[in-house]
Amino acid sequence: MSRRTRLVVVGNGMVGHRFLQRLIAGGSADRFEITLFCEEPRLAYDRVNLSKLFESGGAEKLPLVADGEYEAAGITTLVGKRATAIDRLARTVRAEGGVEVSYDVLVLATGSHPFVPPIEGRHRPGCFVYRTIEDLEAIRAWAERPEVAAGAVIGGGLLGLEAANALRNLGLETHVLEVAPRLMPLQVDEMGGAILRRRIEGLGVGVLTGVSTKMLAGDDDGNEGGGNGPVTRIVFHDGGQLAAGVVVFSAGIRPNDALARDAGLEVGERGGVVVGAQCRVPGDANIFAIGECASWMGRTYGLVAPGYRMAEIAAKQILDGDSEALGHFDMSSKLKLLGVDVASFGDAFGLEAGAHTLSLVDSVQGVYKKLVVSADKERLLGGILVGDASAYTQLLAMVQSRTRLPPDPDDMILPVRAGKPRVGLGPDALPPEANICSCHNVTKGTICEAIAANDLSAVGGIKACTKAGTGCGSCVPLLGEILRAELRRAGVAVNNHICEHFPHTRQELFHLVKVRQTRTFAAAIESFGRGTGCEICKPAMASIFASIFNEPITRREHVGLQDTNDRFMANIQRDGTYSVVPRVAGGEITPRQLIALGEVAQRYGLYSKITGAQRVDLFGARVEQLPLIWSELIAAGFESGHAYGKALRTVKSCVGSTWCRFGVQDSVAFAIRIENRYKGLRSPHKLKSAVSGCARECAEAQGKDFGVIATEKGYNLYVCGNGGMKPQHAQLLATDLDEDTLLRYVDRFLMFYVRTADRLERTAPWFNKLEGGIEYLREVIVEDSLGLAAELEREMQHVVDTYQCEWKAAIEDPATLRRFRAFVNSDVADPSIVRVPLRQQHRPATWEEKVLGPSEPTSAART
């Protein structure tokens, strides 16, 4: 058996990891003995989204390497080991600690390092770069010092604005300093920079352009420098000063090519290891370089997409000798910086001879759109989008595929004109060869083939089959458009109307009812429906009326819309009887209430069961018994538990800090407060919640529609989890919240869900359809990106203020009580419901029955 090829990889950033993934997928385990040098103390993570470290739950999403992924592939990982030398003659790599590894093939993926301008005082405490997790953790720790109130970022490019957002999230007064006359000078033009600046300043971030920093000073010196204490201010060459207790350098990057230089490898004029078309280093066929450390055609590339392309080319060359070559790299990019969409693609500055420019400037909305068109006006060359980059993916695809422009290309950036349909945008305008996903080089043709071959009906299926949309995610909206277009083309009806009586979605119906203040089904049919309604639209409309107006569902005009459970305010069982489920907020119950439950169950012959949601269910009640049972329960202090409705069911809790030695907060008290606030809220589907008093999670909050877990500083809020047939963990929305802030976020979250979810859609599938996922939801709920927070809170407060126990109202209303009869014209009980013994497999004998013998039979259905 021949010896396996010894392959050494130096560097485990995003590009190095992509290279290893391609090797693993190509069956490298049998052919290669792979050793990985990873200088950082952890394996590859998502450096593009590094700022998420400062967001709730963001750190959990950064790692790129699955547990055991490298070990399963037979890769030897040397974490925290920095390679120090390459011996090309002996073909060895030496590292710190005396480690030496031989290679047959060496791949350099050493990345880059931040450029720090030679500014006096740059080494003072409080000065940082923005590159690694350790950098960000150090920034956070320093920013928490009580004397630090303001921070500044030197550099107004992509990374500079990311760093500014991080400082802002840390609660600091933040400024961005850029030596060029505008922000992001390499991506946007003067007008785009002006709009971007106005949007960012509107968020409370100071912007200084055209400024040159002379020194970073502290309280231990004057304007001439010389001290070593913490930085407290920035001094400019024009004499101006700016207070800053944190300074972050983000003035560009430089390739990590020292290892290659010392080994005598050719380095580009601007740095970087020179590579050929297959990423092989000239003069040494055994060495490859990929990513930011590589120089191709005289330049290095700081975006992840070119690095991924290099990784794929090098892997193919090493695995199969594939001759696929590097070409021109498209440096287009789309980012959300400080909540502002910014995109630049193709020939954004119109450098091609004879190019024309179309632009839209809307300083009121903070939107700038610019398209660069070829001299013959046939092709789109590039463009810039600020404030609204929703069309970025399709416009980029048009550039890359050289798609012919529509007759009026300005239609692609102008608002829709009255009486004139918009043309030029949409999936049908793109040819099959259009590249939809730049991260994974997936074309429209590949996506369409996957849809047809696999009968796909959801974007998630496209992701699984093609990997499109699993990189940066910017192409996901276009994936949805392509899917819908293909389904229509295949004759599959794409109709999300609630039913034939209302040509609207549930979300549209919600807004129609809210805007027009339509309070009855008859008025809704007359205004925006047709026919007489059905078993689909009637309960849906009843739920919408209840969510908006919170009127009793027992009212005459509403009761006919309800299904059986809501009509009788109890869950009907398989035997025709009903269950009685009083509310037990937070699971806390008094001894007197326990006695009352037992007495009611015994008096009416009900089967009792403690549920998994910390309540007592009483089964076997006949319809005419329900008012009698509830009269006794209400007198004992109970109220409706809404187990029958699409509403908040329960808020489960552990015993918390009151009793548990691990508890850090009073979870019971908070669970009771939460349940009492949201009881009675009607929603598209049932809602469940829980509050755990510590990270041990005894209340299982991460499996609920919204869940709360106590921390030393407050509470973490999780949303959109589900148990049941398709369990799904909840997503972390925000951390370390006080009770009032958490309730405000829950107000917003629940009302946003109630507004936008489909009929009978739980929070988990609703969340799975949200484009942008938890980041988008966090922007809406926490950051109020849609400006809806105050309105959503008012709507929830209306529900809270107008709450009434539905069963209490029912037993006080003679007209309502008349409905609780087995027969319309008689008070006689239903003779089809008789008392028969419970089967042994359904109910084991009780202690009393074992000792005293069987008791009287209880109520159940006749079989």
Protein Blocks (a to p, Z undefined) as FASTA:
>chain_A
ZZddddddedjdfklmmmmmmmmmnopmmmpccddddfbfcdcddfklmmmmmpghklmm
mpmbdghklmmnopacdehiacfbdcfklopaddehhiacddfbdcddebpaddddfbeh
klgghiacdfbfmlmmmmmmmmmpmklmbdcdedjbfklmmmmmmmmmnopacddddfbf
behkllpcfklmmmmmmmmmmnopacdehiacfbdcdfkbcfkgjiabdcfbdcdfkopa
cddfbdcddebccddfklmmmnopacdfkgpjdddfkopaehiakbccehjlbceehiac
fbfklmmmmmmmmmmmmmnopabdcddddfbdcddeehiacddehjlnopaghiacdddd
dfknopacdddddfkopacfbdcdehiaklmmmmmmmmmnopacdfblmlmmmccdehia
cehiajklpcfklcfblmlopafklmmmmmmmnopabfklmmmmnopoilnommmmmmmm
mmmmmmmmnopacdfbfblklccdfklmmmmmmmnopabfklmmmmmgghjbpfklmmmm
mmmmmmmnopafkbmklmmmpcfklmnopacdfkopacdddddehhiacfklmmmmmmmm
mmnopacdddfkopacdehiafklmmmmmmmmmmnopacehlmbccdfbdcddebjmlmm
kbcbdfklmmmmmmmmmgoiacfbdcdddddfbfnomnommlcfbdcdddfklcaddehi
aehjlgcddddfbghiafklmmmmmmmmmmmmmmmmcehiafklmmmmpghijmlmmmmm
mnomnopmmmmmmmmmmmmmmgccfklmmmmpmklmmmmcfbfkbcbdcfkbccddddfk
loccdfklmmnopadddddddZZ
